[in-house]
Amino acid sequence: MRALVTGGGGFLGKAIIRQLLAGGATVRSFSRHDYPQLTTLGVEHSCGDLSDLPAVEAAVAGCDMVFHVAARAGVWGPFAEFYQANVIGTENVIQACRQQGVKRLVYTSSPSVVFDGNDMAGVDESVPYPEHFHAFYPQTKAQAEQLVLAANDQTLATVALRPHLIWGPEDNHLVPRILERGAKGALRRIGKRSCLVDTIYIDNAAEAHLLAAEQLDIGSVVAGKVYFLSNGEPLPLWDVINRILAAGKLPPVTRSISPGLAYAIGTLLEKVYTLLSLPGEPRMTRFVARELSTAHWFDLGNARRDFGYSPKISIDEGMRRLQDWLEKS
């Protein structure tokens, strides 16, 4: 099999590439920057932007399958940046697949596309999209996910996967942010409820993509469907954060603020950053305030049944691996 991975230099993209190579596939990566590490692995690399259709078509050409992992992530930033990368970029990937005769497309989505600000406790894929989003990332990812699902037909088989809070060695997003803020003493618990939250270890997330891809074909049971992915071990959110801090040899979070105050601070900071065009992102936003004070855990029954997903690396083992990596890095 010859596979294209968009965002192959990213955390999840690189993990998917490694597992594809281990399975004997020939892999091409498409991203905005060059990644020498991928070249060392024997990966063909194509540089370009998702909003550039000819560049996407050139990357897709000659491939049997596409893993569309690349996205503009984050809780803050201009709407145009999120829309160009997540919506226009996904439209271009779908169009390129059709023009180049690719029949299988695996799309990396996010559970945030169905988050309405309230608890999601044991929900399955039937939960609807919300009427309002608190951030541009989930809004544009929801649009992109719907484009992918609608594209499933008799010439192109598509599937959307929603991994929740991916972490592990080489993480360049979640773990570094937690450790950076923990080192500065800038973390605060939001509320005192013990909200259960699902996370997923990086290797499990990558394997789930390959398992779904193996079952994906025109008219197959997974075609045109969306699936939640996690480790299947929901834990209180701040227990997870404190375990990541401990892996980085930092003290646990002990101080807290109320959810209402966090939301008010987020609202105020968003207005200030918008009015003054401040660089970076606010320390708190409305989306983050809601995310950190509600439950997020999911029914994995459909993924287990339809493509045999069963997480191999437990959270305990993952934390041991994370600590080893942090100590060596």
Rosetta silent file (secondary structure, phi, psi, omega in degrees, C-alpha in Angstrom):
SEQUENCE: MRALVTGGGGFLGKAIIRQLLAGGATVRSFSRHDYPQLTTLGVEHSCGDLSDLPAVEAAVAGCDMVFHVAARAGVWGPFAEFYQANVIGTENVIQACRQQGVKRLVYTSSPSVVFDGNDMAGVDESVPYPEHFHAFYPQTKAQAEQLVLAANDQTLATVALRPHLIWGPEDNHLVPRILERGAKGALRRIGKRSCLVDTIYIDNAAEAHLLAAEQLDIGSVVAGKVYFLSNGEPLPLWDVINRILAAGKLPPVTRSISPGLAYAIGTLLEKVYTLLSLPGEPRMTRFVARELSTAHWFDLGNARRDFGYSPKISIDEGMRRLQDWLEKS
SCORE:     score description
SCORE:     0.000 S_00000001
   1 L     0.000  140.790  173.638    0.000    0.000    0.000 S_00000001
   2 E  -110.907  116.938 -173.844    1.133    3.550   -0.731 S_00000001
   3 E  -117.685  142.750  170.955   -0.260    5.968    1.826 S_00000001
   4 E  -104.548  134.702  175.077   -0.238    9.748    2.165 S_00000001
   5 E  -120.036  111.590  174.584   -0.287   11.256    5.655 S_00000001
   6 E   -76.747  141.064 -176.100   -1.076   14.971    5.824 S_00000001
   7 L    70.527   32.898 -176.332    0.631   16.546    8.805 S_00000001
   8 L   -64.894  -19.347  178.301    3.128   13.704    8.884 S_00000001
   9 L   -86.022   -5.043 -179.999    5.613   15.751   10.877 S_00000001
  10 L   -82.133  178.314 -175.425    3.160   16.271   13.725 S_00000001
  11 H   -59.121  -57.052 -179.780    2.702   14.209   16.862 S_00000001
  12 H   -72.792  -41.736 -178.685   -0.064   11.901   15.639 S_00000001
  13 H   -57.079  -43.057 -179.736    0.982   11.982   11.989 S_00000001
  14 H   -65.427  -38.612  179.256    4.474   10.750   12.825 S_00000001
  15 H   -66.331  -39.911  176.910    3.102    7.923   14.977 S_00000001
  16 H   -63.409  -43.446  179.624    0.795    6.814   12.166 S_00000001
  17 H   -59.309  -45.427 -179.384    3.702    6.898    9.727 S_00000001
  18 H   -59.797  -41.499 -179.749    5.850    4.710   11.953 S_00000001
  19 H   -72.154  -33.939  175.400    3.122    2.091   12.236 S_00000001
  20 H   -63.374  -45.009  179.543    2.464    2.205    8.479 S_00000001
  21 H   -62.986  -40.173  179.064    6.166    1.649    7.791 S_00000001
  22 H   -63.425  -27.401  178.465    6.257   -1.207   10.295 S_00000001
  23 L   -87.974    2.068  176.265    3.423   -2.819    8.346 S_00000001
  24 L    94.182    7.095 -178.937    5.334   -2.600    5.078 S_00000001
  25 L   -78.268  155.062  169.158    3.580    0.391    3.516 S_00000001
  26 E   -94.088  131.432 -169.978    5.265    3.015    1.366 S_00000001
  27 E  -125.448  138.223  171.576    4.569    6.412    2.915 S_00000001
  28 E  -119.522  139.976  177.180    4.515   10.004    1.711 S_00000001
  29 E  -111.088  145.208  176.409    4.078   12.954    4.074 S_00000001
  30 E  -128.611  121.592  177.831    2.543   16.321    3.224 S_00000001
  31 E  -159.380  174.099 -175.899    3.076   19.351    5.457 S_00000001
  32 L   -76.415  -20.033 -176.203    4.157   22.982    5.367 S_00000001
  33 L  -126.544  161.433  176.730    7.685   22.283    6.585 S_00000001
  34 L   -84.405  143.821  179.668   10.433   19.755    5.947 S_00000001
  35 L  -129.050   97.832 -178.306   11.097   17.122    8.605 S_00000001
  36 H   -55.051  -31.244 -179.878   14.546   15.482    8.303 S_00000001
  37 H   -61.553  -35.643  178.454   13.502   12.785   10.774 S_00000001
  38 H   -69.106  -38.576  177.300   10.908   11.526    8.290 S_00000001
  39 H   -61.492  -40.277  177.739   13.492   11.417    5.521 S_00000001
  40 H   -61.005  -33.671  179.411   15.689    9.307    7.797 S_00000001
  41 L   -76.943   -8.422 -179.011   12.792    6.883    8.198 S_00000001
  42 L    92.792   20.342 -178.526   12.539    6.538    4.422 S_00000001
  43 L   -92.104  132.936  173.460    9.440    8.697    4.026 S_00000001
  44 E   -75.828  130.716 -175.573    8.942   10.726    0.849 S_00000001
  45 E  -115.361  134.933  178.050    8.159   14.280    1.878 S_00000001
  46 E  -123.024  121.560 -179.268    6.068   16.822   -0.002 S_00000001
  47 E   -94.013  140.963  178.153    5.938   20.427    1.228 S_00000001
  48 L   169.762  177.619 -179.495    2.912   22.616    0.694 S_00000001
  49 L  -110.891  141.064 -179.523   -0.184   24.189    2.210 S_00000001
  50 L   -60.232  -25.816 -179.464   -3.560   22.474    2.482 S_00000001
  51 L   -78.698   -5.934 -179.821   -5.229   25.542    0.996 S_00000001
  52 L   -98.841   97.369 -175.044   -3.182   25.061   -2.220 S_00000001
  53 H   -57.785  -46.767  178.650   -5.194   22.555   -4.275 S_00000001
  54 H   -57.724  -37.227  179.029   -2.482   21.825   -6.894 S_00000001
  55 H   -67.246  -39.024  178.450    0.007   21.072   -4.109 S_00000001
  56 H   -66.979  -42.338  179.077   -2.475   18.734   -2.424 S_00000001
  57 H   -60.985  -41.101  179.381   -3.233   16.990   -5.722 S_00000001
  58 H   -64.358  -37.139  179.539    0.473   16.450   -6.352 S_00000001
  59 H   -70.153  -36.428 -177.751    0.877   14.926   -2.891 S_00000001
  60 H   -75.365  -28.083 -174.642   -2.127   12.615   -3.340 S_00000001
  61 L   -53.732  129.439  176.704   -1.069   11.428   -6.809 S_00000001
  62 L    85.318    1.299 -178.648   -0.093    7.764   -6.903 S_00000001
  63 L   -95.836  153.949  177.908   -1.395    6.948   -3.424 S_00000001
  64 L   -94.625  -25.360 -174.670   -3.886    4.227   -2.505 S_00000001
  65 E  -150.528  149.213  177.173   -5.068    5.789    0.752 S_00000001
  66 E  -123.877  130.653  169.249   -4.975    9.153    2.514 S_00000001
  67 E  -105.041  108.088 -177.520   -4.778    9.781    6.252 S_00000001
  68 E   -94.288   95.076 -174.856   -5.824   13.416    6.657 S_00000001
  69 L  -104.143  -30.324 -174.201   -4.336   14.330   10.029 S_00000001
  70 L   -60.945  143.306  178.624   -3.139   17.912    9.485 S_00000001
  71 L  -164.730  159.736  169.265   -5.178   20.715   11.041 S_00000001
  72 L   -90.073  108.362 -178.215   -4.948   24.161   12.549 S_00000001
  73 L  -101.329  171.652  176.659   -5.360   23.367   16.234 S_00000001
  74 L   125.435  166.211 -177.597   -5.615   25.625   19.272 S_00000001
  75 L  -103.963   -0.559 -176.532   -8.091   27.529   21.393 S_00000001
  76 L  -151.406  150.796  178.345   -7.344   30.994   20.010 S_00000001
  77 L   143.869  169.730 -179.039   -6.514   32.675   16.714 S_00000001
  78 L   -65.464  140.509  179.258   -8.086   34.309   13.650 S_00000001
  79 H   -58.073  -39.345 -176.183  -11.106   32.529   12.189 S_00000001
  80 H   -59.062  -37.311 -179.619   -9.619   32.738    8.682 S_00000001
  81 H   -66.551  -43.455  178.446   -6.606   30.638    9.701 S_00000001
  82 H   -65.965  -42.778 -176.862   -8.783   27.879   11.145 S_00000001
  83 H   -66.473  -44.682 -178.965  -11.170   27.974    8.189 S_00000001
  84 H   -60.822  -46.661 -176.966   -8.450   27.873    5.532 S_00000001
  85 H   -74.584  -46.695 -169.743   -6.631   24.929    7.101 S_00000001
  86 H   -86.956  -36.393 -178.437   -9.524   22.905    8.457 S_00000001
  87 H   -96.144  -58.966  179.457  -12.367   23.507    6.015 S_00000001
  88 H   -61.509  -41.569  178.906  -10.768   24.580    2.738 S_00000001
  89 H   -59.560  -41.880  179.200   -7.887   22.189    3.363 S_00000001
  90 H   -69.787  -39.377  174.671  -10.264   19.269    3.867 S_00000001
  91 H   -56.959  -42.500 -179.386  -12.268   20.225    0.774 S_00000001
  92 H   -66.511  -38.930  177.978   -9.022   20.143   -1.182 S_00000001
  93 H   -63.163  -44.220  179.249   -8.051   16.732    0.193 S_00000001
  94 H   -62.565  -46.590 -179.482  -11.439   15.294   -0.783 S_00000001
  95 H   -62.790  -40.564  179.321  -11.258   16.832   -4.255 S_00000001
  96 H   -64.686  -39.254  177.070   -7.696   15.580   -4.737 S_00000001
  97 H   -59.669  -43.712 -179.188   -8.731   12.060   -3.720 S_00000001
  98 H   -66.319  -45.336 -176.981  -11.464   12.084   -6.343 S_00000001
  99 H   -67.781  -30.022 -177.792   -9.270   13.507   -9.083 S_00000001
 100 H   -97.780    3.243  176.588   -6.447   11.068   -8.365 S_00000001
 101 L    74.623   20.956  176.136   -8.683    8.011   -7.977 S_00000001
 102 L   -75.003  133.331 -174.035   -7.974    7.417   -4.302 S_00000001
 103 L  -105.532   -5.583 -177.036  -10.742    5.271   -2.822 S_00000001
 104 E  -135.979  127.284 -179.701  -10.050    5.463    0.925 S_00000001
 105 E  -131.816  119.342  176.331   -9.817    8.528    3.159 S_00000001
 106 E  -105.933  121.632 -174.847   -9.312    8.391    6.941 S_00000001
 107 E  -111.196  132.333  176.557   -9.957   11.743    8.624 S_00000001
 108 E   -90.814  110.745  179.392   -8.762   12.769   12.092 S_00000001
 109 L  -104.192 -151.490 -177.956  -11.523   14.726   13.796 S_00000001
 110 L  -157.230  143.607  175.592  -12.047   15.625   17.472 S_00000001
 111 H   -62.383  -19.369 -179.343  -14.684   15.024   20.172 S_00000001
 112 H   -63.636  -15.308 -179.658  -14.793   18.803   20.593 S_00000001
 113 H   -68.480  -16.218  178.560  -16.970   18.975   17.464 S_00000001
 114 H  -117.519   12.939 -178.913  -19.942   17.828   19.557 S_00000001
 115 L   -83.422  121.988 -178.672  -19.092   19.653   22.805 S_00000001
 116 L  -107.465   11.314  179.304  -21.853   22.058   23.833 S_00000001
 117 L    97.806   -5.830 -179.677  -20.315   23.199   27.110 S_00000001
 118 L  -112.467  173.846  179.798  -21.991   20.537   29.260 S_00000001
 119 L   -58.433  140.224  168.517  -20.943   17.114   30.554 S_00000001
 120 E  -120.668   92.858 -173.375  -20.425   14.346   28.020 S_00000001
 121 E  -109.713  104.567  178.485  -20.598   11.245   30.197 S_00000001
 122 E    68.187   25.630 -177.609  -20.475    7.930   28.352 S_00000001
 123 E   -75.879  155.456  174.659  -21.954    9.400   25.180 S_00000001
 124 L  -111.664 -171.408 -172.510  -21.772    7.623   21.829 S_00000001
 125 L   -71.387   -2.806  178.457  -21.581    8.911   18.265 S_00000001
 126 L   -79.101  -11.293 -178.765  -25.311    9.693   18.146 S_00000001
 127 L   -63.566  133.270 -173.447  -24.779   12.904   20.154 S_00000001
 128 L   -79.378  165.502  172.084  -25.581   15.866   17.822 S_00000001
 129 L   -68.930  146.480  179.991  -23.445   18.819   16.843 S_00000001
 130 L   -75.043  162.658  177.163  -24.091   21.830   19.096 S_00000001
 131 L   -79.015  -22.435 -177.713  -25.924   24.923   17.938 S_00000001
 132 L  -140.436  140.104  177.503  -23.090   27.155   19.167 S_00000001
 133 L  -111.083  147.438 -179.919  -19.323   26.718   19.475 S_00000001
 134 L   -95.193    0.394  179.822  -17.066   28.483   21.971 S_00000001
 135 L  -155.890  157.199 -177.836  -13.981   28.382   19.728 S_00000001
 136 H   -72.818  -28.870 -179.398  -13.071   28.373   16.048 S_00000001
 137 H   -60.880  -57.655  179.295  -11.201   25.069   16.231 S_00000001
 138 H   -62.743  -32.886  179.394  -14.203   22.848   17.077 S_00000001
 139 H   -62.235  -49.299 -177.302  -16.432   24.907   14.775 S_00000001
 140 H   -75.562  -30.966  175.923  -14.213   24.410   11.715 S_00000001
 141 H   -67.646  -35.527  176.578  -13.369   20.807   12.593 S_00000001
 142 H   -64.540  -41.895  177.353  -17.110   20.074   12.766 S_00000001
 143 H   -61.450  -43.674 -178.964  -17.561   21.586    9.311 S_00000001
 144 H   -66.235  -41.485  179.105  -14.668   19.511    7.984 S_00000001
 145 H   -60.371  -42.949  179.531  -15.954   16.316    9.579 S_00000001
 146 H   -65.384  -34.600  175.975  -19.347   16.790    7.954 S_00000001
 147 H   -63.308  -43.020 -179.079  -17.662   17.335    4.580 S_00000001
 148 H   -64.746  -45.711 -178.695  -15.753   14.070    4.960 S_00000001
 149 H   -65.914  -38.560  179.793  -18.813   12.060    5.963 S_00000001
 150 H   -69.564  -22.645 -178.176  -20.895   13.567    3.149 S_00000001
 151 H   -77.843  -13.674 -179.937  -18.154   12.664    0.644 S_00000001
 152 L   -65.793  123.839 -179.887  -18.577    8.946    1.291 S_00000001
 153 L  -155.822 -156.528 -176.308  -20.116    7.354   -1.798 S_00000001
 154 L   -82.335    0.122  177.392  -19.600    4.622   -4.401 S_00000001
 155 L  -119.996  -21.849 -178.994  -16.226    6.015   -5.515 S_00000001
 156 L  -137.271  122.337  176.953  -14.675    7.223   -2.243 S_00000001
 157 E   -97.293  128.650 -178.655  -14.937    5.540    1.165 S_00000001
 158 E  -126.713  153.119  173.648  -14.435    7.859    4.137 S_00000001
 159 E  -147.116  143.903  179.895  -14.303    7.494    7.900 S_00000001
 160 E  -116.891  133.325 -178.746  -13.836   10.107   10.657 S_00000001
 161 E  -118.251  138.584 -176.826  -12.081    9.360   13.955 S_00000001
 162 E  -117.856   77.829  175.895  -12.328   11.455   17.129 S_00000001
 163 E   -72.684  142.794 -176.307   -9.351   10.789   19.448 S_00000001
 164 L  -112.924  120.283  176.020   -9.580   12.666   22.742 S_00000001
 165 L    51.651   74.164  179.547   -6.569   14.362   24.355 S_00000001
 166 E   -76.352  136.308  179.836   -3.669   12.491   22.771 S_00000001
 167 E  -148.838  168.250  178.352   -0.518   12.365   24.880 S_00000001
 168 L   143.325 -175.232  177.644    2.741   10.464   25.248 S_00000001
 169 L   -57.400  142.689 -179.859    6.439   10.711   24.374 S_00000001
 170 L    74.768    6.449  175.658    7.281   13.329   21.717 S_00000001
 171 L   -58.614  129.787  178.613    4.046   15.219   22.415 S_00000001
 172 L  -114.545   17.420 -176.987    4.543   18.790   21.192 S_00000001
 173 L  -133.771  -73.637 -172.435    1.202   20.189   22.325 S_00000001
 174 H   -69.004  -56.228 -176.695   -0.636   18.953   25.419 S_00000001
 175 H   -60.056  -48.246  179.372    2.197   17.728   27.657 S_00000001
 176 H   -59.127  -37.209  179.462    4.524   20.722   27.026 S_00000001
 177 H   -65.533  -42.759  178.970    1.710   23.174   27.791 S_00000001
 178 H   -63.667  -45.054 -177.853    0.884   21.437   31.064 S_00000001
 179 H   -67.984  -39.160  179.831    4.541   21.268   32.120 S_00000001
 180 H   -63.425  -47.059 -178.970    5.242   24.867   31.127 S_00000001
 181 H   -72.053  -33.318  176.629    2.305   26.256   33.075 S_00000001
 182 H   -64.883  -39.282  179.719    2.936   23.882   35.961 S_00000001
 183 H   -65.449  -30.000  179.329    6.534   25.070   36.241 S_00000001
 184 L   -87.769   -3.866 -176.864    5.284   28.670   36.428 S_00000001
 185 L    69.239   27.079 -173.708    2.652   27.814   39.037 S_00000001
 186 L   -97.786    2.944 -179.474    0.019   29.079   36.614 S_00000001
 187 L   -90.272  139.969  176.300   -2.352   26.092   36.729 S_00000001
 188 L  -135.114  135.886  170.881   -5.603   26.220   38.689 S_00000001
 189 E   -65.459  141.780  176.856   -8.258   23.588   39.136 S_00000001
 190 E  -107.651  107.710 -176.310  -11.567   24.808   37.786 S_00000001
 191 L    79.867  172.188 -178.296  -14.298   23.771   40.189 S_00000001
 192 L  -115.902    3.480  176.493  -14.196   20.997   42.748 S_00000001
 193 L   -69.555  146.722  177.268  -16.240   18.351   40.932 S_00000001
 194 L   -91.426   78.399 -175.544  -14.435   15.127   40.122 S_00000001
 195 L   -80.035  124.191  178.883  -15.179   15.203   36.395 S_00000001
 196 E   -76.913  138.492 -178.166  -14.171   12.046   34.549 S_00000001
 197 E  -137.722  136.264  174.322  -12.229   12.596   31.334 S_00000001
 198 L   -86.979  144.748  169.358  -11.003   10.216   28.640 S_00000001
 199 L  -133.543  174.615  177.989   -7.536   10.526   27.137 S_00000001
 200 E  -143.202  131.390  177.511   -5.656    8.384   24.627 S_00000001
 201 E   -72.099  143.164 -171.179   -2.037    7.288   24.513 S_00000001
 202 H   -53.292  -45.467 -178.023   -0.327    8.147   21.232 S_00000001
 203 H   -65.061  -34.917  177.490    0.369    4.566   20.078 S_00000001
 204 H   -67.183  -39.807  179.111   -3.246    3.578   20.688 S_00000001
 205 H   -63.544  -43.212  179.941   -4.474    6.551   18.661 S_00000001
 206 H   -65.451  -44.709 -179.082   -2.201    5.668   15.755 S_00000001
 207 H   -62.115  -37.966  178.875   -3.154    1.986   15.806 S_00000001
 208 H   -60.306  -37.247  177.389   -6.854    2.888   15.783 S_00000001
 209 H   -63.656  -41.137 -179.671   -6.301    4.812   12.544 S_00000001
 210 H   -70.831  -37.040  178.855   -4.678    1.788   10.921 S_00000001
 211 H   -64.414  -43.490  178.248   -7.376   -0.574   12.191 S_00000001
 212 H   -64.210  -39.185  179.890  -10.118    1.649   10.768 S_00000001
 213 H   -63.668  -37.233 -179.998   -8.190    1.914    7.502 S_00000001
 214 H   -63.638  -32.482 -178.949   -7.968   -1.872    7.210 S_00000001
 215 H   -90.545  -11.466 -174.389  -11.756   -2.149    7.381 S_00000001
 216 L   -78.872  125.214  175.381  -12.445    0.872    5.177 S_00000001
 217 L  -161.689  165.957  178.742  -13.698    0.146    1.677 S_00000001
 218 L   -56.148  122.341  178.074  -16.585    1.165   -0.554 S_00000001
 219 L    77.023    7.764 -178.819  -19.774    0.059    1.211 S_00000001
 220 L   -75.374  170.312 -175.481  -17.927   -1.332    4.253 S_00000001
 221 L   -64.843  -26.983 -178.430  -19.297   -1.198    7.782 S_00000001
 222 L   -93.118  -13.595 -175.565  -17.085    1.767    8.720 S_00000001
 223 L   -62.934  129.765  177.967  -17.610    3.790    5.531 S_00000001
 224 L    79.294   11.587 -176.474  -19.366    7.093    6.133 S_00000001
 225 E  -114.222  166.236  177.768  -19.208    6.746    9.919 S_00000001
 226 E  -123.768  147.156 -176.158  -17.556    8.577   12.802 S_00000001
 227 E  -138.809  134.664  169.187  -15.969    7.010   15.893 S_00000001
 228 E   -74.931  146.032  175.953  -14.847    8.203   19.311 S_00000001
 229 E  -133.279  135.834  173.848  -11.394    7.026   20.378 S_00000001
 230 L  -160.355 -176.995  176.026   -9.836    6.950   23.830 S_00000001
 231 L   -78.698  -10.915 -177.838   -7.972    4.664   26.206 S_00000001
 232 L    70.678   22.140  179.363  -11.286    3.578   27.695 S_00000001
 233 L  -129.412   70.048 -178.778  -10.004    4.496   31.168 S_00000001
 234 L   -62.219  133.300 -179.507  -11.816    7.686   32.225 S_00000001
 235 E  -132.722  158.177  174.080  -10.157    9.372   35.196 S_00000001
 236 E   -55.928  132.898 -173.276  -10.725   12.624   37.082 S_00000001
 237 H   -51.877  -47.191 -173.856   -9.222   15.351   34.906 S_00000001
 238 H   -75.117  -18.007  170.247   -6.940   16.808   37.531 S_00000001
 239 H   -66.574  -42.270  178.800   -5.618   13.366   38.436 S_00000001
 240 H   -63.837  -47.271 -179.487   -4.442   13.037   34.829 S_00000001
 241 H   -61.015  -42.649 -179.472   -2.894   16.508   34.831 S_00000001
 242 H   -67.284  -31.724  176.821   -1.147   15.862   38.145 S_00000001
 243 H   -69.987  -35.637  175.269    0.240   12.560   36.842 S_00000001
 244 H   -67.329  -41.446  176.396    1.692   14.365   33.830 S_00000001
 245 H   -61.093  -41.730  179.592    3.183   16.968   36.169 S_00000001
 246 H   -63.925  -37.202  177.971    4.648   14.185   38.310 S_00000001
 247 H   -62.944  -28.361  176.920    6.189   12.608   35.195 S_00000001
 248 L   -95.353   12.835  178.720    7.909   15.951   34.675 S_00000001
 249 L    58.038   43.077  177.331    8.925   16.078   38.353 S_00000001
 250 L  -118.576  153.620 -178.462    6.640   19.020   39.103 S_00000001
 251 L   -71.183  157.598 -179.745    4.273   19.471   42.058 S_00000001
 252 L   -72.270  163.287  175.440    0.515   18.834   41.711 S_00000001
 253 L   -80.688  127.109 -178.285   -2.104   21.514   41.194 S_00000001
 254 L  -120.255  -31.128 -178.110   -3.719   22.368   44.512 S_00000001
 255 L   -83.549  153.964 -176.468   -5.298   25.812   44.095 S_00000001
 256 E  -143.110  162.396  171.301   -8.645   26.258   42.362 S_00000001
 257 E  -133.671  161.584 -177.860  -11.149   28.800   41.060 S_00000001
 258 L   -75.359  151.589  176.957  -14.858   28.433   40.416 S_00000001
 259 H   -57.013  -39.081 -179.708  -16.134   27.519   36.919 S_00000001
 260 H   -63.490  -42.482  179.267  -18.155   30.742   36.820 S_00000001
 261 H   -67.082  -41.031  178.631  -15.133   32.885   37.597 S_00000001
 262 H   -60.694  -42.201 -179.931  -12.995   31.009   35.048 S_00000001
 263 H   -66.084  -40.826  179.268  -15.646   31.577   32.366 S_00000001
 264 H   -64.703  -42.226  177.527  -15.906   35.269   33.242 S_00000001
 265 H   -62.758  -43.521  178.474  -12.128   35.665   33.089 S_00000001
 266 H   -60.420  -42.848  178.548  -12.073   33.865   29.749 S_00000001
 267 H   -60.982  -45.804 -179.521  -14.785   36.144   28.363 S_00000001
 268 H   -63.809  -46.933 -178.162  -12.919   39.247   29.518 S_00000001
 269 H   -64.995  -36.423  177.468   -9.541   38.111   28.193 S_00000001
 270 H   -62.069  -41.337  179.300  -11.005   37.203   24.815 S_00000001
 271 H   -65.555  -42.671 -179.248  -12.439   40.718   24.499 S_00000001
 272 H   -64.258  -46.932 -179.447   -9.159   42.335   25.525 S_00000001
 273 H   -62.945  -35.878  179.898   -7.087   40.224   23.137 S_00000001
 274 H   -71.750  -46.971 -177.766   -9.505   40.962   20.311 S_00000001
 275 H   -65.338  -38.653 -176.033   -9.744   44.709   20.898 S_00000001
 276 H   -97.184   -0.645 -179.043   -5.995   45.203   21.379 S_00000001
 277 L    51.779   47.263 -177.250   -4.893   42.572   18.828 S_00000001
 278 L   -73.032  146.105  178.491   -2.553   41.095   21.395 S_00000001
 279 L   -75.826  166.523  178.800   -0.127   38.352   20.290 S_00000001
 280 L    74.557 -157.402  179.560   -0.267   34.814   21.647 S_00000001
 281 L  -132.780  151.944  179.284   -3.341   33.426   23.340 S_00000001
 282 L   -61.794  150.523  176.450   -5.199   34.281   26.566 S_00000001
 283 L   -65.796  -23.354  177.445   -4.360   32.246   29.659 S_00000001
 284 L  -142.358  142.100  173.713   -8.059   31.437   29.861 S_00000001
 285 L  -132.130  168.368  178.351  -10.861   31.318   27.289 S_00000001
 286 H   -61.841  -41.005 -179.511  -14.543   30.415   27.498 S_00000001
 287 H   -61.995  -47.429 -179.638  -13.862   27.134   25.681 S_00000001
 288 H   -64.168  -40.267  179.436  -11.063   26.140   28.057 S_00000001
 289 H   -59.461  -42.054  178.335  -13.144   27.092   31.094 S_00000001
 290 H   -70.157  -43.683 -178.556  -15.934   24.769   29.951 S_00000001
 291 H   -59.485  -40.935 -174.019  -13.557   21.979   28.907 S_00000001
 292 L   -85.639    1.662 -179.376  -11.756   21.938   32.255 S_00000001
 293 L  -126.716   14.783  179.827  -14.900   21.900   34.374 S_00000001
 294 L  -133.391  163.831  179.535  -16.989   19.220   32.644 S_00000001
 295 L   -84.528  144.147  177.717  -16.882   15.471   32.054 S_00000001
 296 E  -143.520   88.904  173.277  -15.678   14.044   28.724 S_00000001
 297 E  -142.677  153.250 -160.499  -15.754   10.289   28.389 S_00000001
 298 E  -132.654  152.030  174.589  -17.127    8.152   25.611 S_00000001
 299 L   -80.799  117.608 -177.589  -18.716    4.850   24.693 S_00000001
 300 L   -95.852   11.032 -174.849  -16.169    2.979   22.540 S_00000001
 301 H   -55.435  -40.280 -177.877  -18.565    0.162   21.636 S_00000001
 302 H   -68.087  -41.788  178.693  -18.811    1.070   17.964 S_00000001
 303 H   -66.585  -38.536  178.671  -15.041    1.243   17.439 S_00000001
 304 H   -64.982  -42.277 -176.142  -14.555   -2.043   19.275 S_00000001
 305 H   -74.849  -45.847 -169.543  -17.246   -3.770   17.209 S_00000001
 306 H   -80.648  -33.052  177.902  -16.616   -2.314   13.755 S_00000001
 307 H  -137.839   21.578  170.346  -12.816   -2.414   13.546 S_00000001
 308 L    67.650   30.127 -179.927  -11.653   -4.290   16.628 S_00000001
 309 L   -69.265  127.224  177.094  -10.211   -1.353   18.520 S_00000001
 310 L  -149.288  105.416 -174.505   -8.754   -2.400   21.869 S_00000001
 311 L   -55.223  128.072 -178.029   -6.154   -0.089   23.483 S_00000001
 312 L   -91.360  -30.110 -178.094   -2.908   -1.975   24.049 S_00000001
 313 L  -102.967  115.535 -179.458   -1.034    0.608   26.122 S_00000001
 314 L   -72.621  166.256  176.643   -2.673    1.397   29.466 S_00000001
 315 H   -63.132  -40.271  178.808   -2.511    4.824   31.063 S_00000001
 316 H   -59.862  -47.045  179.420   -0.172    3.447   33.751 S_00000001
 317 H   -66.472  -39.516  178.952    2.228    2.079   31.148 S_00000001
 318 H   -61.669  -40.744  178.597    1.912    5.229   29.073 S_00000001
 319 H   -64.731  -37.278  176.678    2.835    7.393   32.053 S_00000001
 320 H   -63.672  -42.042  179.142    5.918    5.264   32.661 S_00000001
 321 H   -67.245  -38.257  178.187    6.954    5.710   29.043 S_00000001
 322 H   -63.493  -44.760  179.938    6.272    9.440   29.205 S_00000001
 323 H   -62.527  -43.029  178.110    8.398    9.835   32.318 S_00000001
 324 H   -59.203  -43.333 -178.953   11.269    7.891   30.739 S_00000001
 325 H   -66.405  -42.831  179.855   11.132   10.113   27.667 S_00000001
 326 H   -63.501  -37.424  179.889   10.999   13.328   29.708 S_00000001
 327 H   -67.331  -28.972 -177.549   13.997   12.228   31.759 S_00000001
 328 H   -91.730  -16.956 -175.283   15.996   11.570   28.588 S_00000001
 329 L   -93.850    0.000    0.000   14.942   14.661   26.676 S_00000001
